[in-house]
Amino acid sequence: MAADSMKTMTADLLSAYDQGVKNITPLFSIVALSLDVNNNDEEVEKQQLRETLSRKGNLRKKDFDRMMTAITDPGNNHSRESRLLLQEFLKGQQAMLEQLGGHFAQIRNHMETGDMGRIAPAVARVKEIIGHQERARKELESDLAEQEKGQQEIQTGMKSLLKKGREVEIRDFKEMLAGIQRQSKIRNQQNRSRRETISRLLADYKEQRLKNESIRSLQ
């Protein structure tokens, strides 16, 4: 392999390595939005709607709470599962950065000693590591974005009912709940499949990482 080609490939890999570091920051931003189940505006709107329906005598407060819990509990459970997946991902991300640092040190050493035959396998492992973690990141971001969408649907529904003011009726509230539950059922099926994929990717990556560390320690 020509020296110039090797330098170009190493530069490309270093760029990918640097991008891996940068990918952590936007993920934290998504989590700050998606896992905030205690949204203050949403809580205020919920209490306003609760009081409005209660004053009209259409719906007791305890019944309102029970009905709201039916649509918020799945989201809260999803949030807890997402936190665990996020923790596992960030552990894997940090391990990836440390592991890549070791691989790049190896590649540079092989270049300096002229041992070109050992560079290609090291490069292949670097590409595999980056690609695997990137797939997990994209799946996790999609999962968090879907969770945020579910929270927004609840908030949008309550805003719509509050705009009716005193005209809002219990049937309006029930229709809102039914619509959200229909969407939530579809979303939960998709999210379940996505979370299984994320868990599998993280588990596979951890297994491969340990295998690569074992290989590198023998070289």
Disulfide bonds with the S-S distance in Angstrom:
none
